[in-house]
């Protein structure tokens, strides 16, 4: 069994340069992170290895979904890896996934790949049933809209 057995992934070519996609991802997170009409509240977004990633997603019917984790790896304009297996201070918590987001220059466009790596087949199946492909695909489109706006200046 390969390490990728429990992965779910989406890939898109975003019609904006890597610098704009990176800036949209890291500085305008609240504009794209959840499929609308959901919205996200950034509690802390400390983009460095070991930095805290704390967000709260709010649904249109009053749903509240807190998300807490840490950043594992940051390579500017290239890679962001985060996990919910730990909270700040490397304190273990029940893990659902590690998210791996890649930004690859393609001329004046960006190859964007977002992968959710799960610990178990059950977690992967749960995420897929929650609407992974549609949700993360919608989010990639929203990210592209923000990046295009930023690239246009």
WORA-V623964 format. One record per residue. RES is the residue in one letter. SS is DSSP state (H for helix, E for strand, L for the rest). PHI is phi in whole degrees, 0 to 359 (* if undefined). Layout:
# WORA-V623964
[[RES:SS:PHI] [RES:SS:PHI]]
This chain:
# WORA-V623964
[[X:L:*] [X:L:279] [X:H:296] [X:H:271] [X:H:305] [X:H:255] [X:E:270] [X:E:237] [X:E:212] [X:E:232] [X:E:227] [X:E:214] [X:E:263] [X:E:264] [X:L:278] [X:L:198] [X:L:292] [X:H:308] [X:H:301] [X:H:288] [X:H:294] [X:H:300] [X:H:297] [X:H:299] [X:H:295] [X:H:269] [X:H:249] [X:L:232] [X:H:305] [X:H:297] [X:H:277] [X:L:227] [X:L:298] [X:L:243] [X:L:297] [X:L:295] [X:L:269] [X:L:295] [X:E:219] [X:E:240] [X:E:250] [X:E:274] [X:E:273] [X:E:204] [X:E:218] [X:L:267] [X:L:286] [X:L:203] [X:L:305] [X:L:89] [X:L:287] [X:E:282] [X:E:241] [X:E:232] [X:E:226] [X:E:230] [X:E:268] [X:E:241] [X:L:267] [X:L:292] [X:L:253] [X:L:88] [X:L:297] [X:E:228] [X:E:232] [X:E:287] [X:E:227] [X:E:229] [X:E:192] [X:E:224] [X:E:278] [X:E:260] [X:E:211] [X:E:227] [X:E:238] [X:L:312] [X:L:59] [X:L:218] [X:E:207] [X:E:227] [X:E:236] [X:E:224] [X:E:217] [X:L:260] [X:L:288] [X:E:226] [X:E:247] [X:L:312] [X:L:84] [X:L:60] [X:E:278] [X:E:296] [X:L:214] [X:L:299] [X:L:267] [X:L:247] [X:E:197] [X:E:244] [X:E:256] [X:E:240] [X:E:242] [X:E:243] [X:E:234] [X:E:238] [X:E:300] [X:E:225] [X:L:67] [X:L:265] [X:E:239] [X:E:227] [X:E:278] [X:E:246] [X:E:228] [X:E:239] [X:E:238] [X:E:253] [X:E:257] [X:E:258] [X:L:283] [X:L:223] [X:H:299] [X:H:297] [X:H:295] [X:H:298] [X:H:297] [X:H:298] [X:H:295] [X:H:297] [X:H:294] [X:L:289] [X:L:101] [X:H:312] [X:H:299] [X:H:293] [X:H:297] [X:H:290] [X:H:294] [X:H:299] [X:H:298] [X:H:298] [X:H:295] [X:H:294] [X:H:299] [X:H:299] [X:H:302] [X:H:295] [X:H:298] [X:H:297] [X:H:297] [X:H:294] [X:H:295] [X:H:287] [X:L:83]]
